[in-house]
Amino acid sequence: MKEPAENLPPETIEENLPQMLMDLNDLMDKEPERCEELEEQHKKLEEQLGALVKKNVPIDTEEYKKANEALRKANKSIKDAMEETEEVAETIEKVAKVVSWIEKILSAVA
């Protein structure tokens, strides 16, 4: 018997990938005894995504440099927010900046 469409995952990688990353992190929290195995898969995915970006996005553009700097700041802020809950609002702003710069990269290479 076929599953109803509303129970199926999204159709595209662009929709599925972010959901998988969120779910993978949730699973690592839920299954600490399997965390090492899950982290290995997460690392492989990170490497593949990095290679995909490196192959398709010119790194000598201003947009790339700004996006990378925003990403570095957001990553630091996320780590800080894990330790201090009041840092969450600042972290959200930094992640939003990353999203904005990634959008600019996409526009520049389109």
C-alpha positions, 0 to 999 in steps of 0.5 A: 500500500502506498503512503499518503503524499503528506507523509512522504519527505519533500521531493528535492535535495534542497528541501530534504538536506536541511531537514536531515541535518536538523534531524541528525542533530536531534538524533545525536542528542537522543541517542548518545550511545550512537553519537560517534557513528552519527558524527562520522556520517555528519562529517562525511556530509560536511566534507561533501558539501564543502567540496560542492561549494568549492567546486561551484562558488568562486572564493575570490568574490567579495560576497564569498569573503563576507559570507565566510566571515559572517559564518565564522561569527555565527558559528562562534555565537552558536557555541557561546549560546550553548553556554549562555542562553541569553546569547541566543538572540545575538546568535539568531542575528548572526545566522540571519547575516549568514543566510543573507550573504549566502543569498548574495553568493547565489545571486552572484554566481547565477 
